[in-house]
Amino acid sequence: MRHLLSVLFLLVFSIVANAAEKYGYGKLTFTDGTSRVGLVETALDNDYVRFKSAEGAEPEKIPSEKLKGIAYLKDDKKTPLVEYDYIKVYLGWGQKRISDYAWFQVVERGIATLYVRSTTMRGSIYNTTTAGFLDYFVIRDGEPAAKMIANVSSFNNNQTFRAKAPLYFSDYPELAEKIKSKEYTWKDLIPVVREYNKWAEANKK
């Protein structure tokens, strides 16, 4: 649970950053392997990202399709604080259709990389109540899109994790069984991915 609270903190940080300032110091990584460091807008757009090489510089509009990832850096201007990758995901429960590219926050990077995306739903114009949802996806190198393995909202958070995670991690039967038996639940998302990556690294061919 501590790991998921850390993720929630990063999401809150992102929201606060969006509201407080338009740009944060960060690093852009391009699809051709090159990179640029400077001021990156905090409100990410799926079509393009605004970038300034220095304070006071004219902002550039860089097409998102040219980017692989963005890392917002800590005060030392070296260590990533929050990272985002530009990826596709499988849609719906059947996970057969694939989305367009969009920005997803990196939670745990490895042979299998875990991502999260937050969404907010608002009631009718007469009901200002809002509900927040966290959708978790995972992808291995070479796969066309990331697959959903967990939804976290206000209730029944383990349903998607118990149904989808064992399928995704089926090449590691012992781990899949731990998820089916509820030894691991949605609260253990990061430990699950770490255990899988450790196993996958040891079983590389």
N, C-alpha and C positions, 0 to 999 in steps of 0.2 A: 504494500500500500504506500510505503514511503516513496517508492520510485514513481508511482503515478501522481503523487502530490507534487513531486518535482516537475513532472510534465505540466501539471496544471499551473504551477508557478510560472513556467516559461510561457505558457499561453497567456496568462494574465500580464506578464511582462510585455508581450507583443501587443496586447490591446492597449496597455498604458502608453507604450511607445507610440502607437498610432495616434493616440489622442493628444499626447504631449508634444511631440515633434515629428516633423515629416520625414526626416532623414536620420539614419544611424550609421556609425562607422562600420563598414563591412567589406567583404571580399566577394567579388563576382567570379565564378568559374564558368568558362565558356565550353561549348561542346567540342571545340578543337583543342582543348587542353590548356589554353592560355587563361590568364586571370588578371583582374584589375582590382586595386584597393582604393577605396574612397568613401564617399557618402552615398548610401543606398536608401531609397525611400522605404519607409516601414509599412506602408499600405500597399501590399503586393497586388499587382494586376496580372491576370493570366495572359494578357496580350503583350505587355511591355513593362519594363522596369525603369524608373527614372534614376539616373546616376550623376553625381557631381564629383569631379576629380579633386576638388578642394572647396573649402568654405567660400562662398561668394561666386564660384564658377557657374557658368550657365549649365543647367541640367540637360543631360542627354536622355533620349528615349531609346532604350535598348530593347529590341524585340525579345520576348521571353524564350522564343523558339531557338535563339542563339545561345541560351544559357543552360547549364547543367545544374548549377546550384548557387545558393547565396549563404554566406556565413556572416552573421552580425557578431562583431568582436567585442571582447571585454576591454577595459580601460588600458590594458597593456598593448592593445591593437594587434595582438597575435593570436590569443586564445579564443576559440569560438564560444559564444554565449548561447546563440540560437542558430540552427541551420535549417535551410529549406532546400528541397530538391524539386525539380520540374519533372513530374512523372505522370504516367497514365495509371488508372485503376480499373478493375473489373466492377461492373455496376450490378446492383440488385442482389437478391438472394441466390439466384441461379448462377451469377457471376460468369455470364457468357458474353455479354456486350462489354465493350471497352470504352472508357471515357476519352475525351480530349485531354491534352496535357494541362496540368494545373500544379500549383505550389502546395507541397505538403511538408510539414515540419518533421525533421528527423528526430526520433526518440532514441534509437539504438542502431549503430551502424555495424555491419559485419557481412559474412557470407549471405545471411538473410538480414535485411535492413527493415526496421520497424518504423512506421510513420504514423502520425496522427493528424487529423483535421477536425477543427471545431466548427459546428454550425449552430445557429440560433433560430428558433421558430417563435414567431409572435402570434398572439391570438388575433381576434377580429379587431376592427377599429374601435369597438366598444369594450374590448378587453386587452389591456396593455400587458398582461402577463406574458413573460417570455420563458422559454425552456432551452437549455443548452445540451448539446450532444457532442460526444467525442467518438469519432470513427477511427479505428486502428487498422492499418494495412501493412502487409509484409511482402517483400519481393527479393528474389535472388537474382544475381547477375545473369543476363541472357533471357530472362522471362519478359514477355511483352508488356505486362502490366502487373501492378500490385494487387493482391487479394485481401479482402476484408477478413479479419479474424476476431474482431470484437467491436461492440457498440456499448458505450457507457452513457446512460441517461439517468433516470431517477429510479428505475425498477427493472428487475429481471436482467441485470447486466451480464449474467453468465450464459444466457441462451445462445447468443451468436458465437461466443468463444468456445463453448463446449461442442457446438455443431461444426464450426468451420476450422478451428485450429488443429484438431486431430487429422483432418484431411490434408491440410497444408504440410504438416510435419509427419506425414505417414511414412516417410523414408526412415524415420527414427521411431520405430514402433514403441519402445519403452516410454518415450516422451509423450507420444500420442495417448498411450494408456493412462498416464498420470493425469492428463487433461480430462479424459473420459470419466475417470474415477473420482474427479474433483479434488485430487491431491493438489493439483494446480487449478486456480480459478482466474477470472479476469484480473484480479488484483495482482497476479504474478506474471503479467505480460512480459516485463523486462527480464526477470529471471528465466522465463521459458525461452525467450529468444537467445539469451546468453548461453543457456545450456545447449540449445540446438547448434549455435555457432561453434561452440567448443567441440561438440561431437562431430560436426561437419568438417571442421579443420583437421581433427584427428583421423578422419576417414577419407580424406582427399585421395583421389587416385591419380 
